[in-house]
Amino acid sequence: MTIIPAIDIIDGKCVRLTKGDYSQKIIYNEDPLEVALQFEDAGIKRLHLVDLDGAKAGDVKNWKVLEKLAGKTRLVIDFSGGISSEKNLAITFNSGAAYAAVGSIAVKDEFTLSGWLLAYGAEKFIIGADVKDEVIVIKGWTEKTALTVFDLIETYKLKGVKKIFCTDVGKDGMMQGPATDLYKKIMNQHPSIDLIASGGISRINDLDELREAGCDGAIIGKAIYENKITLKELKRFL
């Protein structure tokens, strides 16, 4: 199982939200590069970089942070938040992202995203499924849709996308454990996908449970920043 630390960016700073609430913001570090280098030094290979300003605005904002991290580390970075146009997508890849992680556009504009998948290759994309009660939420978790996570996965699996990351908004930042039952349900219905779990991971045993549930990767944020899971503990997964 791939360990993928998260760096969430607001105003160029490394922050964390609780349940996706922008008013519940904690700044962990003024310099995201410092954080990324700590991850790299610990032997971590991947990074999940989230432009929270971009997610809220529907337009990529913190691409310079991506450019800096991609240029000064060897981390394989997926970037998300505000990728809503061809221009945003070009900025994402030109700034050094290995993957574009897309959520809102996957729900609201299937036609455009399908074109991107053909133009760039489906392997360059991760579909971000942000979920509340098995229903997809978009725009930085501020807007609920009528689409279930299972429907979304089926749609893009048929278009060649294999990687899906799923965040249970109700779990995110709560440090009360991940949505393991939901992930088991997803893997039962879609065993061929690479499912990346996100949200609620608070102890090293959570990672064992997610691996047993069939998850291909796990995104970890707050648990690392608040020292609930140490970088040393993560070494057995690397």
C-alpha positions in Angstrom: 0.0 0.0 0.0 1.4 3.4 -1.0 1.7 6.0 1.7 0.8 9.4 0.4 1.1 12.4 2.8 -1.1 15.4 2.1 -0.1 19.0 2.0 -3.1 21.3 1.8 -2.4 24.9 0.8 -4.2 28.1 1.6 -2.3 31.4 0.8 0.8 29.4 0.1 0.9 27.9 3.6 0.5 24.3 4.8 -2.8 24.0 6.6 -5.4 21.4 7.6 -9.2 21.8 7.7 -11.7 19.8 9.8 -14.6 18.3 7.8 -13.6 20.5 4.9 -14.6 23.6 6.9 -12.5 26.6 5.7 -13.3 28.4 9.0 -11.7 25.6 10.9 -8.2 26.1 9.6 -4.9 25.3 11.3 -1.6 26.5 9.8 1.0 23.9 10.4 3.9 25.4 8.5 4.5 28.6 6.6 6.8 26.8 4.1 5.3 23.7 2.4 8.8 22.8 0.9 10.1 22.3 4.4 7.3 19.8 5.0 7.8 18.0 1.7 11.6 17.6 2.3 10.9 16.0 5.7 8.6 13.5 3.9 11.3 12.8 1.2 14.0 12.4 3.8 11.8 9.8 5.6 11.8 7.7 2.4 8.3 8.7 1.2 7.9 8.8 -2.6 4.5 10.3 -3.1 2.7 13.5 -2.2 -0.9 14.7 -2.4 -0.9 18.4 -2.9 -4.2 20.2 -2.5 -4.9 23.8 -3.6 -7.7 24.7 -1.2 -7.9 28.2 -2.6 -8.3 26.8 -6.0 -10.9 24.3 -4.9 -13.0 27.1 -3.5 -12.5 29.4 -6.4 -12.8 26.8 -9.2 -9.5 28.0 -10.6 -5.9 26.9 -9.8 -4.3 29.4 -7.5 -1.3 27.9 -5.8 0.6 26.5 -8.8 3.8 28.2 -7.7 3.9 25.9 -4.6 3.5 22.9 -6.9 6.3 24.2 -9.1 8.6 24.7 -6.1 8.0 21.3 -4.6 8.3 19.5 -7.9 11.5 21.3 -8.7 13.2 20.9 -5.3 12.1 17.3 -4.4 11.9 14.0 -6.2 8.4 13.3 -4.9 5.8 12.0 -7.3 3.0 14.6 -6.9 -0.6 14.6 -7.6 -2.2 18.0 -7.6 -5.9 18.9 -7.0 -8.0 21.9 -6.4 -9.5 24.2 -9.1 -8.6 22.2 -12.2 -11.6 23.4 -14.2 -10.2 24.3 -17.6 -7.7 23.3 -20.2 -5.5 26.2 -19.0 -5.7 24.9 -15.4 -4.7 21.4 -16.6 -1.8 22.7 -18.6 -0.6 24.7 -15.6 -0.9 21.6 -13.4 1.3 19.4 -15.7 3.7 22.2 -16.7 4.3 23.0 -13.0 5.5 19.4 -12.4 2.5 17.3 -11.3 2.7 13.6 -12.2 -1.1 13.3 -11.9 -4.0 15.7 -12.0 -6.6 14.8 -9.3 -10.0 16.0 -10.4 -13.3 16.1 -8.6 -15.8 18.8 -9.5 -15.3 18.6 -13.2 -15.7 14.8 -13.2 -19.2 15.4 -11.9 -20.2 18.6 -13.7 -18.5 18.3 -17.1 -18.0 14.7 -18.1 -17.6 15.7 -21.8 -14.6 18.0 -21.1 -12.9 15.5 -18.8 -13.4 12.7 -21.3 -11.6 14.9 -23.9 -8.7 15.4 -21.5 -8.5 11.7 -20.8 -8.1 11.0 -24.5 -5.6 13.9 -25.1 -3.3 13.3 -22.1 -4.0 9.7 -21.3 -6.3 8.3 -18.6 -3.2 7.1 -16.6 -2.4 10.8 -15.9 -5.6 11.3 -13.9 -6.9 10.4 -10.5 -10.6 10.8 -9.9 -11.3 12.5 -6.6 -14.5 11.2 -5.0 -15.3 13.4 -2.0 -18.2 11.7 -0.2 -20.8 12.4 2.4 -23.2 9.5 3.1 -22.0 7.7 -0.1 -23.0 10.8 -2.1 -20.5 12.9 -4.0 -19.8 16.5 -2.8 -17.9 19.1 -4.9 -16.5 22.6 -4.9 -14.3 22.1 -1.8 -17.0 20.0 -0.2 -19.5 22.9 -0.2 -22.0 21.5 -2.8 -23.8 18.2 -2.6 -24.7 16.3 -5.8 -27.2 13.6 -6.7 -24.4 11.2 -7.7 -23.2 8.2 -5.6 -19.6 7.3 -5.3 -20.3 3.9 -7.0 -21.8 5.6 -10.1 -18.9 8.0 -10.4 -16.3 5.2 -10.2 -18.2 3.1 -12.8 -18.4 6.0 -15.2 -14.7 6.7 -15.3 -13.6 3.1 -14.9 -15.2 2.6 -18.3 -13.1 5.5 -19.7 -9.9 3.9 -18.6 -9.2 5.6 -15.3 -7.9 3.2 -12.7 -6.9 5.4 -9.8 -9.6 6.8 -7.5 -9.1 8.6 -4.2 -12.1 8.7 -1.9 -12.4 11.1 1.0 -15.3 10.7 3.5 -15.9 14.3 4.4 -17.5 13.3 7.7 -14.3 11.6 8.7 -11.8 14.1 7.4 -9.7 15.8 10.1 -11.7 14.2 12.9 -9.0 11.7 13.9 -11.6 9.0 14.6 -10.6 6.4 12.0 -11.2 6.1 8.3 -14.3 5.0 6.4 -13.1 1.4 6.1 -16.6 -0.1 5.6 -17.2 2.3 2.7 -13.9 1.3 1.1 -14.7 -2.4 1.5 -18.0 -1.8 -0.2 -16.3 0.1 -3.1 -13.7 -2.7 -3.5 -16.5 -5.4 -3.5 -18.2 -3.6 -6.4 -15.1 -2.4 -8.2 -12.2 -4.8 -7.4 -10.1 -3.7 -10.4 -9.5 -0.1 -9.4 -6.6 1.3 -7.4 -8.5 2.8 -4.4 -6.7 5.5 -2.4 -8.3 6.0 1.1 -8.4 9.5 2.6 -9.8 11.0 5.7 -9.9 10.1 9.4 -6.6 8.1 9.6 -5.4 8.6 13.1 -3.2 5.6 14.1 -0.8 3.2 12.5 -3.3 0.3 12.8 -5.8 2.2 10.6 -3.3 1.6 7.7 -3.3 -2.1 8.4 -7.1 -2.1 8.2 -7.1 -0.2 5.0 -4.6 -2.5 3.4 -6.7 -5.5 4.4 -9.7 -3.8 2.9 -7.9 -3.8 -0.4 -6.9 -0.1 -0.6 -4.0 0.6 -3.0 -2.9 3.7 -1.1 -3.7 5.9 1.9 -3.5 9.7 2.1 -2.5 10.9 5.6 -2.6 14.5 6.8 -3.5 15.6 10.3 -2.2 12.4 11.9 1.3 13.2 10.7 1.1 16.9 11.6 -0.1 16.2 15.1 2.3 13.3 15.6 -0.3 10.6 16.0 1.5 8.7 13.3 5.3 9.3 13.1 7.3 9.1 9.9 9.4 6.4 11.6 6.3 4.3 12.1 5.4 4.6 8.4 8.7 3.0 7.3 7.3 -0.5 7.4 4.8 0.5 4.7 7.5 2.1 2.4 
